[in-house]
Amino acid sequence: MKHKSTYKSFLLLLLLASCRHKGPIISYDEKIINLGNITFNQKYTSKIIIRNRGDMDLKLLNANPDCSCTITNVPKDPIKPGDSALLHLQITPAVDGYIQQSVYLDNNSSNENRVLFLIRANVKLLK
């Protein structure tokens, strides 16, 4: 009789565990965008693929660059489970030499609700 009770408890626990939501889970390929050698005061664009590996909608709330030379375009629609969206970045370097710009992406994911992306480049002056 004790065996049946343990079996029922195990099934109930398994059922409850399967009903739990993971929530939205953000993923991406890389956090560092290396633009290589670029030219002073020229516009450069890049894209980051943002994926939702969770079981609820992922909402990208805003992207905060640390410099006015960097512009972001955050998708307004939520990313459905299993889908992806593009985060567009544009940088117009206003100094020469090595640069590193930060972009913080705020979101509602259960695994990483603030992601730091880095944009790196070596800026050369036109001659």
C-alpha distance (Angstrom), angle and dihedral (degrees) to the residues before:
residue distance angle dihedral
M1 . . .
K2 3.79 . .
H3 3.83 89.4 .
K4 3.85 92.1 59.6
S5 3.80 91.4 49.6
T6 3.81 91.8 51.7
Y7 3.81 90.6 47.4
K8 3.83 92.0 51.4
S9 3.80 90.8 48.4
F10 3.79 90.3 50.7
L11 3.84 91.9 50.4
L12 3.80 91.4 48.5
L13 3.80 91.2 50.5
L14 3.80 90.7 48.4
L15 3.80 91.2 49.9
L16 3.80 92.6 49.4
A17 3.80 92.3 47.8
S18 3.80 92.0 51.7
C19 3.83 91.2 53.3
R20 3.80 94.3 57.9
H21 3.79 116.8 106.9
K22 3.77 121.3 -132.0
G23 3.79 91.0 -157.7
P24 3.79 122.8 -146.8
I25 3.81 113.9 -27.7
I26 3.80 118.4 -163.5
S27 3.80 122.7 -147.6
Y28 3.81 135.7 169.7
D29 3.77 137.2 172.1
E30 3.79 100.6 -115.3
K31 3.78 140.3 -0.5
I32 3.81 94.1 -153.5
I33 3.81 120.5 70.0
N34 3.80 109.0 -165.3
L35 3.82 111.0 -164.0
G36 3.82 93.4 180.0
N37 3.81 116.0 -154.5
I38 3.79 113.2 0.6
T39 3.80 135.4 168.9
F40 3.80 126.5 -103.4
N41 3.82 114.9 -101.4
Q42 3.84 94.7 5.1
K43 3.81 122.6 123.4
Y44 3.81 118.3 -113.8
T45 3.77 126.2 -175.9
S46 3.75 132.9 -158.6
K47 3.80 137.2 173.6
I48 3.78 133.2 -143.3
I49 3.79 119.4 -158.6
I50 3.80 109.8 -136.5
R51 3.81 115.9 -163.1
N52 3.79 131.9 -166.8
R53 3.83 110.1 -140.5
G54 3.81 93.1 171.0
D55 3.77 135.4 87.3
M56 3.84 99.6 -111.5
D57 3.84 133.6 56.8
L58 3.81 115.9 -74.3
K59 3.80 113.2 -140.1
L60 3.79 119.6 -159.4
L61 3.79 102.1 -150.8
N62 3.81 103.5 -174.9
A63 3.77 143.9 -38.3
N64 3.79 119.3 -129.9
P65 3.81 116.6 -161.4
D66 3.81 117.5 -163.4
C67 3.80 93.6 -135.3
S68 3.80 136.0 47.0
C69 3.81 88.5 -130.0
T70 3.83 88.9 72.6
I71 3.80 122.5 73.0
T72 3.80 125.3 -172.9
N73 3.79 132.2 -162.9
V74 3.81 110.8 -155.5
P75 3.83 117.8 -163.3
K76 3.80 109.4 -113.7
D77 3.81 97.9 -153.8
P78 3.80 119.2 79.6
I79 3.80 116.7 -106.9
K80 3.80 109.6 -116.9
P81 3.83 120.2 -135.1
G82 3.82 109.2 -76.9
D83 3.83 93.0 14.3
S84 3.80 132.3 105.0
A85 3.81 139.2 -150.5
L86 3.79 136.6 -165.4
L87 3.78 124.6 -110.3
H88 3.82 106.0 -155.4
L89 3.80 119.9 -149.3
Q90 3.79 128.8 -171.1
I91 3.78 124.5 -172.9
T92 3.81 129.2 -174.1
P93 3.82 106.2 -173.8
A94 3.79 113.7 -140.6
V95 3.82 96.8 -173.7
D96 3.77 133.7 50.1
G97 3.78 126.6 -123.7
Y98 3.79 129.5 42.6
I99 3.81 114.7 -16.6
Q100 3.78 134.4 -175.1
Q101 3.80 119.9 -172.0
S102 3.80 125.2 -171.9
V103 3.79 127.3 -142.7
Y104 3.81 119.7 -172.4
L105 3.81 114.3 -156.5
D106 3.81 113.2 -158.3
N107 3.81 116.4 -158.3
N108 3.79 143.2 152.2
S109 3.82 98.1 -107.4
S110 3.77 120.5 139.3
N111 3.82 93.4 -138.4
E112 3.84 105.7 43.5
N113 3.79 116.6 3.2
R114 3.82 93.9 176.8
V115 3.80 117.9 41.2
L116 3.80 123.3 -170.6
F117 3.81 115.1 -146.4
L118 3.82 120.6 -172.8
I119 3.80 125.7 -151.5
R120 3.78 113.2 -158.9
A121 3.81 129.8 -175.3
N122 3.76 144.6 148.9
V123 3.81 107.2 -123.8
K124 3.80 118.7 -150.9
L125 3.80 127.9 -167.6
L126 3.79 118.8 -122.3
K127 3.80 112.2 -109.9
